[in-house]
Amino acid sequence: MKRFAWLVCMAASCAPAAAWAQDDVVARAGGVAVKQSDITSLLHALDAPTRARIAGDPKSADAIVRARVAQAAVLAEAKSKGWDRREEVAQMIESAKREVIVRSYLASVSEPPADYPSDAQLQAAYDANTTAWTVPAAAHLAQIFVAVPAGADKSAADKAQKRADSLAKSARAAGADFAALAKANSDESASAARGGDMGFLPDTLLVPEIRKVVQAMKPGDISQPVRTASGFHIVKLIESRVPSVRPLADVKEMLRASLRRSRTQQNAEAYLAKAGGDSALSIDEAALKKAVDAAQ
């Protein structure tokens, strides 16, 4: 049996478990066995992107099997001690059963029609909330960072300032290789490994001290050291992006899913209100109080 053939098959939705000629054992531990159908049933409860990721990642698949084996072992031990026959456990099982039935049925009666939303409804929803699709101004930055440890005295801060001034002078010199300087000198290891590159950062995520400096820069400019609470930043502006609104074509499927979720929720709430709001409903408040008191 190929180790992960069942995962690939599952991710492609190539066949239901009931169609298999045999139900192979995927893993054993002591007296516990986990079968192919057990894992497939578990994975069917996950969303499609997660299933696809697991199908291409043997370690993730192994982790799921190990977790299932552990669960099966605990379940077997609990049953051997009659835990499933305890009154409070039986009540929880019955409650969970009711919850699953109700949720499953409610989902079936609340689902919007397949053609919802229409193109016109999508356009109207998009136009009504363009701020949700606004991409904020952003700057592609690189930095050389000189740290000033928390609680550092004036002497340590002055030393860091001198180092930052020297690095800024080198970085701003004609023909300087900013990336090489950052890689060799920056105290922020993650960006240093990329030659100081921090990628695009929305203006809203920049600390005020750096945001003010960056907004006055042009692409290619390199700043003097900028002091923040953590140290000195020598910043290079690589590229600027002005605020923009993503076109409907880019967000159409995301918006469609959002509208369907909202309509499903509305339908479910309306169905529940109708089911529980019958005018013939009567509540014995005294009996209800006794039930509440008994749970205290």
C-alpha positions in Angstrom: 0.0 0.0 0.0 1.4 3.4 -0.9 1.7 5.4 2.2 -0.2 8.5 1.2 -2.2 7.3 -1.8 -5.4 7.6 0.3 -4.6 11.2 1.1 -4.1 12.1 -2.6 -7.3 10.3 -3.5 -9.2 12.1 -0.8 -8.0 15.6 -1.7 -9.1 15.1 -5.2 -12.5 13.7 -4.0 -11.9 10.7 -6.2 -14.0 8.2 -4.3 -16.1 7.9 -1.1 -15.0 5.6 1.6 -18.0 3.3 1.0 -16.6 2.5 -2.5 -13.4 0.9 -1.3 -13.1 -2.8 -1.5 -11.3 -3.0 1.8 -10.7 -0.7 4.8 -6.9 -0.9 5.4 -5.4 -0.3 8.8 -3.4 2.9 8.6 -1.7 2.6 12.1 -1.6 0.3 15.1 -0.5 0.9 18.7 -0.9 -1.9 21.2 -4.5 -3.1 20.9 -5.6 0.0 19.0 -6.0 0.2 15.2 -6.9 3.2 13.1 -8.4 2.4 9.7 -8.4 4.2 6.4 -12.0 5.2 6.7 -11.4 6.7 10.2 -8.8 9.1 8.8 -10.9 9.9 5.7 -14.0 10.7 7.8 -11.9 13.0 10.0 -10.4 14.8 7.0 -13.7 15.2 5.3 -14.7 17.5 8.2 -11.9 19.9 7.2 -12.1 22.6 4.5 -10.7 21.9 1.0 -7.5 24.0 1.3 -6.5 22.3 4.6 -7.1 18.8 3.0 -5.0 19.8 0.0 -2.2 21.0 2.3 -2.2 17.7 4.3 -2.2 15.7 1.1 1.1 17.3 0.1 2.7 17.2 3.6 3.5 13.7 5.0 4.4 15.1 8.4 1.0 16.7 8.8 -0.6 13.5 7.8 1.4 11.5 10.3 0.5 14.0 13.0 -3.2 13.5 12.3 -2.7 9.7 12.5 -0.8 10.0 15.8 -3.5 12.2 17.3 -6.2 9.7 16.1 -4.3 6.8 17.6 -4.0 8.6 20.9 -7.7 9.5 20.9 -8.6 5.9 20.1 -6.4 4.6 22.9 -7.9 6.9 25.5 -11.4 6.0 24.3 -10.7 2.3 24.6 -9.3 2.8 28.1 -12.4 4.9 29.1 -14.8 2.3 27.8 -13.0 -0.5 29.6 -13.7 1.3 32.8 -17.4 1.9 32.0 -16.9 5.6 31.5 -19.4 5.8 28.7 -22.0 4.3 31.0 -21.7 7.1 33.6 -25.0 9.1 33.8 -23.4 12.5 33.3 -21.4 11.2 30.2 -24.5 9.7 28.7 -26.3 13.0 29.1 -23.4 14.9 27.4 -23.5 12.3 24.6 -27.2 12.8 24.1 -26.8 16.6 24.2 -24.0 16.4 21.6 -26.1 14.2 19.4 -29.0 16.6 19.5 -26.7 19.5 18.7 -25.2 17.7 15.7 -28.6 16.8 14.3 -30.0 20.4 14.8 -26.9 22.0 13.3 -26.8 19.7 10.3 -30.6 20.1 9.6 -30.4 23.9 10.2 -27.5 24.2 7.7 -29.6 22.3 5.1 -32.7 24.5 5.4 -30.7 27.8 5.7 -28.5 27.5 2.7 -29.2 30.3 0.1 -30.1 29.4 -3.5 -27.1 28.3 -5.6 -27.4 31.5 -7.8 -27.1 33.8 -4.8 -25.7 36.4 -4.9 -26.3 37.6 -8.5 -23.8 39.7 -10.3 -26.0 42.7 -9.6 -26.1 41.9 -5.9 -22.4 41.5 -5.8 -21.9 44.9 -7.5 -24.3 46.6 -5.1 -22.5 45.1 -2.1 -19.1 46.1 -3.4 -20.2 49.7 -4.1 -21.8 50.0 -0.7 -18.6 49.2 1.2 -15.6 50.1 -0.9 -13.6 51.0 2.2 -13.5 47.3 3.0 -11.5 46.7 -0.2 -9.2 49.7 0.2 -5.5 48.9 0.2 -3.7 51.4 2.5 -0.6 53.4 1.5 2.5 51.2 1.9 6.2 51.6 1.7 8.8 49.0 0.6 11.5 49.6 3.1 15.0 48.3 4.0 16.8 49.1 7.2 20.0 49.0 9.1 19.1 48.7 12.8 21.3 49.6 15.8 19.8 48.4 19.0 19.7 50.3 22.3 19.0 47.8 25.0 16.1 48.6 27.4 17.4 50.4 30.4 20.7 51.4 28.7 22.5 54.3 30.3 23.5 57.5 28.5 26.9 56.2 27.7 25.5 53.1 25.9 22.9 55.2 24.1 25.6 57.6 22.9 27.8 54.8 21.7 24.9 53.3 19.7 24.2 56.8 18.3 27.8 57.1 17.0 27.6 53.7 15.4 24.3 54.5 13.7 25.7 57.9 12.5 28.7 56.1 11.0 26.6 53.5 9.3 24.2 56.1 7.9 27.2 58.0 6.5 28.5 54.9 4.8 25.0 53.9 3.5 24.4 57.4 2.0 27.8 57.6 0.3 27.9 57.4 -3.5 28.0 53.8 -4.7 27.3 52.3 -1.3 25.8 48.8 -1.1 23.0 49.2 1.4 22.1 45.5 1.4 25.7 44.5 2.2 26.0 47.0 5.0 22.7 45.8 6.5 23.7 42.2 6.2 27.0 42.8 8.0 25.9 45.4 10.6 22.1 45.4 11.3 21.1 44.2 14.8 17.7 42.9 13.5 18.7 39.5 12.3 15.6 38.6 10.3 15.8 41.6 7.9 19.6 41.6 8.0 19.6 38.2 6.4 17.7 39.8 3.5 20.0 42.7 3.1 17.8 44.8 5.4 14.7 44.2 3.2 11.4 44.4 5.2 9.1 44.2 2.3 6.0 46.4 1.9 4.7 47.8 5.2 1.4 49.7 5.4 1.8 53.2 6.8 -0.5 52.3 9.6 2.0 49.7 10.9 5.0 52.0 11.0 5.8 53.6 14.3 5.1 57.4 14.2 8.8 58.4 14.2 9.6 56.3 11.1 6.3 57.0 9.4 7.0 60.8 9.6 10.4 60.3 8.0 9.3 57.9 5.3 6.4 60.1 4.2 9.0 62.8 3.3 11.3 60.5 1.4 11.5 59.6 -2.3 12.3 56.1 -3.7 16.0 55.5 -3.4 16.4 57.9 -0.4 18.2 56.8 2.7 17.4 58.5 6.0 19.6 59.7 8.8 19.3 57.5 11.9 15.8 57.6 13.3 15.5 57.1 17.1 12.7 54.9 18.4 12.2 53.1 21.7 14.2 50.1 20.6 17.1 51.9 18.9 18.2 53.6 15.7 16.9 52.9 12.3 18.6 53.8 9.1 15.8 53.5 6.5 15.9 53.1 2.8 12.7 53.7 0.8 12.7 51.3 -2.1 9.1 51.9 -3.4 6.0 53.7 -2.4 2.4 52.7 -3.0 -0.5 55.1 -2.8 -3.9 54.0 -1.3 -6.0 52.1 -3.8 -9.3 50.2 -4.0 -9.1 46.6 -5.1 -11.3 46.0 -8.2 -14.4 43.9 -7.9 -12.8 41.2 -10.1 -10.1 40.7 -7.5 -12.5 40.3 -4.5 -15.6 38.8 -6.2 -15.3 35.3 -4.8 -14.4 36.6 -1.3 -17.4 38.9 -1.4 -19.6 36.1 -2.7 -18.6 33.8 0.2 -19.2 36.6 2.7 -22.7 37.4 1.3 -23.6 33.7 1.4 -22.4 33.3 5.0 -24.5 36.4 6.0 -27.6 35.1 4.2 -27.2 31.7 5.7 -26.9 33.2 9.2 -30.0 35.4 8.5 -32.0 32.4 7.2 -31.0 30.3 10.3 -32.0 33.0 12.7 -35.3 33.5 11.0 -36.0 29.7 11.0 -35.1 29.5 14.7 -37.3 32.5 15.5 -40.2 30.9 13.7 -39.7 27.5 15.3 -39.4 28.9 18.8 -41.9 31.8 18.6 -45.1 29.9 18.1 -48.0 31.8 19.7 -49.1 28.5 21.2 -45.9 28.2 23.2 -46.4 28.3 27.0 -43.6 28.4 29.6 -44.1 27.3 33.2 -41.9 29.8 34.9 -42.1 28.0 38.3 -40.9 24.8 36.7 -38.2 26.7 34.8 -37.0 28.3 38.0 -36.7 24.8 39.7 -34.6 23.6 36.7 -32.3 26.6 36.9 -32.0 26.2 40.7 -31.2 22.5 40.4 -28.2 23.4 38.2 -26.6 25.7 40.7 
